[in-house]
Amino acid sequence: MTSRKRKLLNTTFPAISFDKILLFHKARTEKGISAFECSFLLGKHDFFIRDAENPFKSTLIDPEDSVHLSKALSLRECNPNTSQFDLYKLEVEELKIDRKKTKCLIIIRNDGADLDPIEMIVEYKEEELETSLFLSTYEKVQSYCRELIENGYFDSTRTALEIFNTFRSHDEFGANFHPRFLIQNIRYFLNKKSGEPILDNSRTNLFSRRLFFKPLDFKIESTKGAISESFTAIGINTFQQANKWVSDLDYKRNHDKNNKLVLFDELCGTCSTKHALLKRLAEENGNKSLKLILGIFTMNSKNTPKIKDVLAKYDLKYIPEAHNYLRNHNHILDFTGIGVNETKFELDLLEEVEIGPNQITDYKVQYHKEFLSRWIETNKIPYTLDKLWKIREECIAALAQN
């Protein structure tokens, strides 16, 4: 393979960041794990590692990424040796090898630095590197994936590294297992066009890592109860369809929260009535994993922009608000329909408790007011409970506005 085009460029780069990139680049290429495969195991976008290895990109591998990568690559150390330099002066020669590939020859031009060129190949996404690790076969990896799916492993959200470690701890694959066929199979179980879309990856965790899980779904049996019968009567036959119908309903208070069919009568609801309905639907159809939760969170202008003016009016940074949602194993499901981001919501949670559908009225109000009383006293809030409750009502009214 001969180089066709050359380009000489210069830049500066933080020495510790560049040395860290070299550490992981050397480790992954020696093991034959591509940049894309490393990015996938990190739970980041497809070209994260490729961008991080490019000194002209701003993508950096942060400390959390370093720990994650070192686990994926089975490294004992995730930090390089300390450099005598703060910044490297880099001379980068780019050589176009073919239509898809570019080779970079990098020389550190600082006085006293090693002048031997560092070679990096810019890989295309689907490139497969030669490896001495154990690949197994696509079919055997898929067979174990199916076993995990059937046994409920993906009922909880999983990171790619967590799934990889599950395979590495299995006797058939072992510690030297290469992630290639695992990644191909996960993508197969996500693919709606040419695969079996059993899994979902629409969520990320608090570190912005992609999560993989099997969405909760079941067929609604019309004979199981009044709620099931009401859903099937309007052509809704699965739990996923019911979720969407509930989420799409207007956010508006109901006249009678004790009427378990009130959403069908009034075609609107709040977090309480919407999630109580879905919890009852799950119970009617024999699902025991779904939990109805009452959580207290910091309602502020960032997570609830519509209340910004109300908070400013009363000089409050936030108000502790009671919110109902569902939990399925280790993740939150919110079908209120007002754009709640479940991952970010968890960051604002102060406390939560599991409740029953019949506790969304008096019990919820009492629990919320008791929390507010403690919050007023602890934080020296200059409002009585009654006044704060009225301010909260203004916030709820702002939320209901289109």
N, C-alpha and C positions, 0 to 999 in steps of 0.2 A: 504494500500500500504506500503510495507516494503522496507527499503533501503538495497541494496545488496553490493555495493562497496563504500569504503570510501577513501578519499585522503586528506591529510592536507598540505596546502601550505601557504607560507608567501610572502608578497609583500608590497611595499609602494605606496601611491597614493596621488595626490594633494587633500588636504582636501576640498577645495571649489568645486572642480570637483566632488568628491565623494558625498558630501552633495547635490549637484544639481541633481545627478543621483538618489539619494534616494528620493528627493522631487518629481521628475517626475514618478519614479517607484511607489511610494505610490499613487499618483493621478491617474495614469492610471489603476492600479490594482483595486483600489476602484471603479472606473467607469466601470471596466470590458473591457478595451480596450487592446488588446494584443500588444506585442512588434512589431510584423509584421504590425499590423494596424497603430500603431504610426509611424513606419518607412514610411509606404505608405503615410500618411498624411503629413509627413515631405518632401516627394518627394525624399527620399534617397533610397539606396539599401535595399533589403528585410530584412537584418539582422543588420541594422545600430543600432537600439535601443538595440537589444540583445547583440551586441558587446560592446556598450557603457556601459551596465550594468555589463559587465565582467571586473573585476579589473585587469585581466591579458592581456587585449586587449588595444591597443593604441588609440582606437576610443574615442573622447571626444565630448561633446555637447557644441558647441561654442555659443557666445552670440546671434547670429542671429537664431540659432536652438532653443535656449531657448525661445526667443520671439515667434517663430513659434509654439513650443510645448505648451506654456502656452495658446495660442489662441485656439489650437486644443482641449486642455483639460479644457478650460474655467477657467483658473487660473488667479487670480488677480496679483499674484506675481510670477516672474520667477527666483528669486534669493533666496537661502536659507539664514538662519541666519549666521552671521559671526562666524567662528570657532576660538577657541584659538590656534589651531594647523595649521601649514603650510602643513605638511605631515602627513598622517595617516599611522601607522604601522598596516597592516591588516593581520589577521589570517583567512584563508579561508578553510573551510572544505567542500569538495565536496562529496555529497552522491548520488550515482546512484540509481534513483527510479525505472526506467524501461528502456526499450531500447531507448526511445526517450527523457526521462526527467531526468534532474539533479537538485538537490536542493543544494544551497550554503548557508552555515551558516557562516556569516562574523562577526568577533569580532575586534573592534578597540582596539589595545593593547597599545596605548599611555598612559603614566601615567596620571591619573586623568580623563580619558575618560570613558564614559558609557560602561560597559562590557557586557551588554545584547546583545545576538547574533541577527544579522539582517538576516532575511530569504529571499532568492530570489530563485524563480523557473526559471530555464532556459527553456523557452518555445520552442516547435517546431513550425515551420512556420505557419501551418494552425490551430493552437490551438485556440479555441474559449472560452473566459472566461465568467463566469457568470456575468450578468450585470443587474442593476436596471434602466438603460437608456431605452429609447423608441426605439425598433428595427424596428417597422413597419413590412412590409413583402417584400420579394424579388421581387414579382410581382409589388407591388405599387411603389417601388423604381425604378424598370425598366421602368415603365410607365412614370414616371416624367423625367427620363433620356432621353427617346425617345422624349418627348415633348421639352426638352431643345435642343436636337440635331436638331429637325425639325424647331425650332424657331431661329436657327443660333447662339445659345449660344456658341457652340464649334467652330465657325468660327474663334474666337480669341483663343489664347492659354490660358489655365487655369491651375493653380496649384491644387493639390488635396485638399488643405485647402480651396481654393477659392470655389471649387465645394461643399465641405462639408458645408461651410457657406451659400451657396445658398440654400441647403436643409434645414439647420437649421432655415433659415429666412422664409421658406414656412410654412403656417399654418398647412398643413397636417402632417408635421414632427416635427417642433418646436425646441426649444433651447436644449432639452434633447435628441435629436436624436443620436442614436448610428451609427457609420460609417460602420458597418459590411456589410450590404447588398449593400450599396453604393460602397464600394471597390470591392465586388464580381461582381457588374454590370459593373463597369469601366473595370475590367479585362475581362469580357465577351465581351465588345465592342472593346477590343484590340486583342482578341484571333483569330488568323487566322485558327486554326484547328477546334475548337469546339464552336466558338462564331460567332459574327457578327463583323468583323473588320472594323467598321465605323470610330473609333478613332485611333489616332497615338500618341505615347509617345516617339518619337525618339529625342526630343529636351529637353534641360534643360535651365533654366534661368540663370541670372548672379550669383545667389547663388547656382548653381548646383542642383536646385530642378527640378524634372521631370515635364514636361508640357504635357497637354493633349489637343488635338485639332482635328478637322475634316479637313483633307487635302483638299485643293481646287481641284476639279475635275469636269469636265463636258464632255458631248459627243460633238465631233467636227462634225458639220453639213457641208458637202462638198459644199452645195449651198450657204453658207453664205459669201464667198469671196475667193479671189485668194489664200490666205495663208491656209485657211481651206481645199480648194481643193487640194493644194500641199501636205498637211499632209496626207489626206485620200488616195491620189494616191500612197503613199508609205506604206500603211497599218497601219497608225497611226490614231486612232479613238477617243482618249481621251486626255484631257489636261495633265494627269499624264504621259502618253506615250510620248507626245510631249516634256515634261520637260526632260525626260531621253534621248531622241534622241538629243536634243539640248546640254545637259550637256556632252554627250559622244563625241560630235564633237571636233576636235582638236582646241586648243586655238591658233588662228592665225589671223592676220589682213586681212580684206577683201579689195578687190580692189575698190568696189563701195558701200559705206555704204548707199547711197541713194536708192539703189535697194532693195526693201523690201523682195525680194525672194533670196537674194544673198547667204544665207546659203544653200539653196537647190542646187544652181549652183556650189558653191565652197567647200561645205562640211567642213566648218570651220567658226570660228567667234571669236569675243571678247565679253567682258561683254556688250558692247553697242549693237552690232547687235543681239546677242543671246536674250537679254531681250526685246529689241524692237520688235523682231519677236513674242515672247510669249505675249507681251502686245497687239499687233495687233490681234493675234489669239483670245485672250480673248474678245477684243472689237467686233470682227466679230461675236462671238457667244453670245453676249449680257451680258457678265460679266462686272459689274461696280465696283466691290470691289478691283480689282487688280490695283495697281499703279506702274508706272515706276518711279524710283528714281535715282537722281544723288547725290551721297554722296562724301564728301571729307574725307579721312581717313589717318591716319599716317601709311604709308607703310614702314615697318621696317624689320629687319632680323628675327624677331621672328614670325610675322604673314605672312611674305613672304621670306622664307629662301633662295630662289634662287637669291635674290638681295644682299645678305650679302657682297659679294666681291666688288660689285660696290659701295655700301655705304662706305665700309672701304677705298676704293681707294680715295674717295673724303672727307673723315672724316665727314660724315653725320650720325646722329643717325636715321633719317628717312626723307622721302620726302612726303609732302602732295599729295596724288594721288586721281584722280577722278575715281569713280567706279560706274557703273550702276548695279542695282539689282531691284527686285520687292518687294513690300510690300502688304501683304494681311491682312487687319485689323491691328492687333498689332504685326505682326511678319514678318521678312525678309525671302525672298525666293531668293536663289542665285544658278543659273544654269550655271555659267561660266565654271565649270568643272575643276577648278584648286585647289580644296580642301579647299575652303573658309568655315570656321566654322562661321555660321551666328551669334551665340550668342557671341563668342569672337570678331567678327568683330564689333559689336555694341560698344564694349568698346573702339575701336580705331577711332570711328566716330567723326569728328570735326564739320561737319554740313551737312545738306541734304536738297534737294528741289525736289518736284515732277515736272517731265517734260513729254513732249509728245514724241512719237517715232520719230518724225521728228526733234527733238532737240538733237540728239546724235552726230551730227557732229559739225558745226560751233558754236552753242550755248554752247555745252559742253566744247570745247576748250577755248572759251572766258571766260566762268565762271571759269574754272580751272586756267587760266593764271592770272586773276584778283586776285584770292585767293593767288596764289604763290607770286605775287607782294607785297601784304600786309604782307605775312609771311616773306619774305626776309627783308622787312623794320623793322617789329616788332621784329624779332629775330636776327637782325644784321648778316644775312647769308652772307658769303664772296663770293657770286657768283651773277652775273647778271641774269636776267630772262632768257635770251637766253642760257647762260651756264647751268643754272639749268634745262632748258627744254631738253638740250642735255644729261645731266646726267640721266634724267628721261627716255629718249629714250634708253639708255644703260640698264636701269632696265627692261624696257618692252622687250627688246631683250633677256635678261637673262631669263625672264619668259617664253618666247616662246620656249626655248630649252628643249628638252626631257630629 
